[in-house]
Amino acid sequence: MRKKAILVVSFGTSHLDTMEKTIQVMEMEIGQRYPEYQVYRAFTSQMIINKLKKTEMLFVWNVKEALEKMLADGIKTVIVQPTHIINGYENDKMLENIREFSGKFEAVRVGAPMLTGTDDYKKAIHALIEDVKLEENETLILMGNGTEHHANAAYPALEYILQTLGYVHIHVATVEGYPELKDVMKKIEEKRIKKVALLPFMFVAGNHAKNDMAGEEDSWKQELEAAGYQVRPILKGLGELPSIRNIFLEHLEEVL
């Protein structure tokens, strides 16, 4: 048994198709890059953990359970790398769980979420530009999760950086924070744009992407179509993009 381990912490998803393309790929890449470390998985959403157990008979640890397992396995050095997009509530909860194990391991180090430094924003933007091919006269709206946490400021900051880099055809809105879809609709209405692509600015393309963004009822797609827009949802999580995963790998390398 190896004495060093990397714990990959995700919010989680109950959609196995997107889990396989994002979380699983991220964990595999980490394992291949650092073969001297054992890789463990944890989710921060207990609701998703419970749902997976009930509907899929799939058992995933929460952060505390994973750290307890690592202790039991004799792990001495723990590196934690979240797949969180921002430094919000989920990341705070993860850090709080880790603090409870203070002094129980010889060393514990924690990598940063995706959008932490200014360069992270630029790297994320360039990853999107490289991967998402827009049609002629089409604008792109990124769907962020959004939060009441002060880290929600990352979303308007992302839009500001997009604009300053010249990507005026890309906008950011959130499901549960600011800016909202209606704020973006005002902007694109002024530009007289009629074609809109939607992409989840989330590590996985799960419930928010499939239902809130691309669903046929009470969704962004339905709201935009009702306003006369031609809408093209792109059901792809950020974790599917190699350049996005590389941002997380860079954060991991920094703490290693």
C-alpha positions as CSV (number, residue, x, y, z in Angstrom):
1,M,0.0,0.0,0.0
2,R,1.4,3.4,-1.0
3,K,1.7,5.9,1.9
4,K,0.9,9.0,-0.2
5,A,-2.5,9.7,-1.6
6,I,-4.4,12.3,-3.7
7,L,-8.1,12.9,-2.7
8,V,-10.1,14.3,-5.7
9,V,-13.1,16.1,-4.3
10,S,-16.0,16.9,-6.5
11,F,-19.5,18.3,-5.8
12,G,-20.7,15.2,-7.5
13,T,-23.4,14.2,-10.0
14,S,-26.0,11.4,-10.2
15,H,-25.7,11.4,-14.0
16,L,-23.3,8.5,-14.7
17,D,-22.8,9.5,-18.4
18,T,-21.3,12.9,-17.5
19,M,-19.4,11.5,-14.4
20,E,-17.6,9.1,-16.7
21,K,-16.5,11.9,-19.1
22,T,-15.4,14.3,-16.4
23,I,-14.8,13.2,-12.8
24,Q,-13.6,9.8,-13.8
25,V,-11.3,11.1,-16.5
26,M,-9.8,13.7,-14.1
27,E,-9.1,11.1,-11.5
28,M,-7.5,8.8,-14.2
29,E,-5.3,11.5,-15.5
30,I,-4.1,12.3,-11.9
31,G,-3.4,8.6,-11.3
32,Q,-1.4,8.3,-14.5
33,R,0.6,11.5,-13.8
34,Y,1.4,10.6,-10.2
35,P,1.6,6.8,-10.0
36,E,3.4,7.0,-6.6
37,Y,0.2,8.4,-5.1
38,Q,-3.0,6.4,-4.5
39,V,-6.1,8.2,-5.8
40,Y,-9.3,8.4,-3.7
41,R,-12.7,10.0,-4.6
42,A,-15.0,12.1,-2.5
43,F,-18.2,14.1,-3.2
44,T,-19.3,17.1,-1.1
45,S,-23.0,16.7,-1.9
46,Q,-24.5,14.2,0.6
47,M,-27.8,14.3,-1.4
48,I,-26.0,13.0,-4.5
49,I,-24.1,10.4,-2.5
50,N,-27.4,9.1,-1.1
51,K,-29.1,9.1,-4.5
52,L,-26.3,7.2,-6.1
53,K,-26.4,4.6,-3.3
54,K,-30.2,4.2,-3.7
55,T,-30.6,4.3,-7.4
56,E,-27.3,3.0,-8.8
57,M,-25.9,0.9,-5.8
58,L,-22.8,3.1,-6.3
59,F,-21.0,4.0,-3.0
60,V,-19.0,7.3,-2.9
61,W,-17.5,8.7,0.3
62,N,-18.0,12.2,1.6
63,V,-14.8,14.1,2.5
64,K,-14.8,12.9,6.1
65,E,-15.4,9.3,5.2
66,A,-12.6,9.4,2.6
67,L,-10.1,10.9,5.1
68,E,-11.1,8.3,7.7
69,K,-10.6,5.5,5.1
70,M,-7.2,7.0,4.2
71,L,-6.2,7.0,7.9
72,A,-7.3,3.3,8.1
73,D,-5.2,2.5,5.0
74,G,-2.1,4.0,6.6
75,I,-1.8,7.0,4.4
76,K,0.7,9.5,5.7
77,T,0.7,12.3,3.1
78,V,-2.6,13.6,1.8
79,I,-3.0,16.0,-1.2
80,V,-6.5,17.2,-1.8
81,Q,-7.5,18.6,-5.2
82,P,-11.1,19.8,-5.7
83,T,-12.8,20.0,-9.1
84,H,-14.8,23.0,-7.8
85,I,-15.1,26.0,-10.2
86,I,-15.0,28.7,-7.6
87,N,-14.0,29.1,-3.9
88,G,-17.6,28.9,-2.7
89,Y,-19.6,27.1,-0.1
90,E,-18.7,23.6,-1.3
91,N,-15.0,24.4,-1.1
92,D,-15.4,26.0,2.4
93,K,-17.2,22.8,3.5
94,M,-14.4,20.7,2.2
95,L,-11.7,22.8,4.0
96,E,-13.7,22.6,7.2
97,N,-13.9,18.8,7.0
98,I,-10.1,18.7,6.3
99,R,-9.4,20.8,9.4
100,E,-11.1,18.3,11.6
101,F,-8.2,15.9,10.7
102,S,-5.5,18.3,11.7
103,G,-2.5,16.4,13.1
104,K,-3.8,13.0,12.1
105,F,-1.6,12.8,9.0
106,E,2.1,13.7,8.6
107,A,1.2,16.2,5.9
108,V,-2.0,17.6,4.3
109,R,-1.9,20.0,1.3
110,V,-4.9,21.4,-0.6
111,G,-5.0,22.5,-4.3
112,A,-7.1,25.5,-5.5
113,P,-10.4,25.4,-7.4
114,M,-10.4,26.3,-11.0
115,L,-11.0,30.1,-10.9
116,T,-8.6,31.3,-8.2
117,G,-5.9,33.5,-9.8
118,T,-6.4,36.0,-12.7
119,D,-4.5,33.7,-15.0
120,D,-7.0,30.9,-14.3
121,Y,-9.8,33.0,-15.8
122,K,-7.7,33.6,-19.0
123,K,-6.8,30.0,-19.3
124,A,-10.4,28.9,-18.9
125,I,-11.5,31.4,-21.5
126,H,-8.9,30.2,-24.0
127,A,-9.9,26.6,-23.3
128,L,-13.5,27.4,-24.2
129,I,-12.5,29.4,-27.4
130,E,-10.4,26.4,-28.5
131,D,-13.1,23.9,-28.0
132,V,-16.5,25.6,-28.7
133,K,-17.1,26.4,-32.4
134,L,-19.8,29.0,-32.8
135,E,-21.9,29.4,-35.9
136,E,-22.0,32.7,-37.9
137,N,-23.7,35.5,-35.9
138,E,-24.2,33.2,-32.9
139,T,-23.6,34.3,-29.3
140,L,-22.6,32.0,-26.5
141,I,-24.1,32.1,-23.0
142,L,-22.3,30.2,-20.2
143,M,-24.5,28.8,-17.5
144,G,-22.7,29.1,-14.1
145,N,-24.2,27.6,-11.0
146,G,-24.2,30.8,-9.0
147,T,-24.4,31.2,-5.2
148,E,-25.1,33.6,-2.4
149,H,-21.5,33.2,-1.3
150,H,-19.2,36.2,-1.9
151,A,-17.3,34.0,-4.4
152,N,-20.2,34.5,-6.8
153,A,-18.2,37.6,-7.9
154,A,-16.2,35.2,-10.0
155,Y,-19.0,35.1,-12.6
156,P,-19.3,38.9,-13.3
157,A,-15.4,38.9,-13.2
158,L,-15.3,36.2,-15.9
159,E,-17.7,38.2,-18.1
160,Y,-15.6,41.4,-17.6
161,I,-12.4,39.5,-18.6
162,L,-14.1,38.0,-21.6
163,Q,-15.1,41.5,-22.8
164,T,-11.7,43.0,-22.2
165,L,-10.1,40.1,-24.2
166,G,-12.4,41.0,-27.1
167,Y,-14.9,38.1,-26.8
168,V,-17.9,40.3,-26.8
169,H,-20.1,37.5,-28.2
170,I,-19.7,35.4,-25.0
171,H,-21.8,36.2,-21.9
172,V,-22.1,34.7,-18.4
173,A,-25.3,34.0,-16.4
174,T,-26.1,31.9,-13.4
175,V,-28.9,29.7,-12.1
176,E,-28.7,30.7,-8.5
177,G,-26.8,34.0,-8.4
178,Y,-25.9,37.1,-10.4
179,P,-25.9,37.8,-13.3
180,E,-29.2,36.1,-14.3
181,L,-30.4,35.1,-17.7
182,K,-32.6,38.1,-18.0
183,D,-29.5,40.4,-17.6
184,V,-27.8,38.7,-20.5
185,M,-31.0,38.7,-22.6
186,K,-31.1,42.5,-22.3
187,K,-27.5,42.7,-23.7
188,I,-28.1,40.4,-26.7
189,E,-31.4,42.1,-27.5
190,E,-29.6,45.4,-27.9
191,K,-27.2,43.6,-30.3
192,R,-30.1,42.2,-32.3
193,I,-28.7,38.7,-32.1
194,K,-31.1,35.8,-32.9
195,K,-28.9,32.7,-32.6
196,V,-27.8,31.5,-29.1
197,A,-25.6,28.6,-28.0
198,L,-25.8,27.5,-24.4
199,L,-23.0,25.8,-22.5
200,P,-22.8,24.8,-18.8
201,F,-19.9,26.5,-17.0
202,M,-19.8,23.6,-14.6
203,F,-17.4,20.6,-14.3
204,V,-20.2,18.2,-15.2
205,A,-23.1,18.4,-17.5
206,G,-25.7,17.1,-15.0
207,N,-29.1,18.2,-13.7
208,H,-28.6,21.9,-14.3
209,A,-27.3,21.4,-17.8
210,K,-29.9,18.8,-18.9
211,N,-33.0,20.3,-17.2
212,D,-32.4,24.0,-16.2
213,M,-30.4,24.8,-19.4
214,A,-31.6,22.5,-22.1
215,G,-34.9,21.1,-20.9
216,E,-38.2,21.5,-22.8
217,E,-40.0,23.1,-19.8
218,D,-39.1,25.9,-17.5
219,S,-35.5,26.1,-18.9
220,W,-33.2,28.7,-20.4
221,K,-33.7,27.1,-23.8
222,Q,-37.5,27.3,-23.5
223,E,-37.3,31.0,-22.3
224,L,-35.0,32.0,-25.1
225,E,-37.1,30.3,-27.7
226,A,-40.2,32.0,-26.4
227,A,-38.4,35.3,-26.9
228,G,-37.7,34.4,-30.5
229,Y,-34.2,33.1,-30.4
230,Q,-32.8,30.0,-32.2
231,V,-31.2,28.0,-29.4
232,R,-28.4,25.4,-29.6
233,P,-27.6,23.7,-26.2
234,I,-24.2,22.1,-25.9
235,L,-24.4,19.4,-23.3
236,K,-20.7,19.2,-22.4
237,G,-19.2,19.7,-18.9
238,L,-16.0,21.7,-18.5
239,G,-14.4,18.5,-17.2
240,E,-14.5,17.1,-20.7
241,L,-12.1,19.8,-22.0
242,P,-8.4,18.8,-21.7
243,S,-7.3,22.4,-21.3
244,I,-9.7,22.9,-18.4
245,R,-8.5,19.7,-16.7
246,N,-5.0,21.0,-17.1
247,I,-5.9,24.1,-14.9
248,F,-6.7,21.7,-12.1
249,L,-3.5,19.7,-12.8
250,E,-1.5,22.9,-12.5
251,H,-3.1,23.7,-9.2
252,L,-2.3,20.2,-8.0
253,E,1.3,20.5,-9.2
254,E,1.6,23.7,-7.2
255,V,0.9,22.0,-3.9
256,L,2.9,18.9,-4.8
